[in-house]
Amino acid sequence: MTTFHWIRHGPTHERAFVGWRDVPADLSDTARIGRLNRFLPDDAIVVASDLVRASATADVLSTGRTRLPDLPELREFDFGDWDGRHFSEVAETDPDLSRAYWETPGDAAPPGGESWNMAAQRIRPAVDGLIERYRGRHIVAVAHIGVIMTQIERATGQSAREVIGNRIDNLSVTELHLADAQWQVRRINHLP
């Protein structure tokens, strides 16, 4: 059985869309990071998105574990022209597109950005590559809320609209098992 322990990076304290902008994580809560470190399997491999908020979080979780190179395919959704803008500003300037993006995720994309479906297609081959190379292992994958939700969608077979309702907190664990080509969700948004 291959087990993914999807970790959402440390908090950024941003109050706007943060996609491919390279915003650092606040990793000052050493007690919480310590609990997360103790919760994760010692023999896991650790991989992350190449954005600094995920990469730095992976670095603090890789002590005693094998740290793989960062994967740009595990980046957050590309929010294009919305990146750095507040959600209410986007809702005001692009009301129909903004509503479609959240209420019917799939093909709706921000100007200059990517849709849910485009992001899922970018992420899936990277995850498949990890499965192929590290079959039967524990994989700690430090990524972003959108990435984690695409993997919940994949594991549960739910629609993007259903999955988008999940809460994924910073430094939470979403654990997905793959055995005999069948996914099983063990936990979503677990806070050790």
Secondary structure as UniProt FT lines:
FT   STRAND          2..8
FT   HELIX           30..39
FT   TURN            42..43
FT   STRAND          45..49
FT   HELIX           52..61
FT   TURN            63..64
FT   STRAND          66..67
FT   HELIX           72..74
FT   HELIX           80..82
FT   TURN            83..84
FT   HELIX           87..93
FT   HELIX           95..103
FT   TURN            111..112
FT   HELIX           116..133
FT   TURN            134..136
FT   STRAND          138..143
FT   HELIX           145..156
FT   HELIX           160..163
FT   TURN            164..165
FT   TURN            170..171
FT   STRAND          173..179
FT   TURN            180..181
FT   STRAND          182..190
//
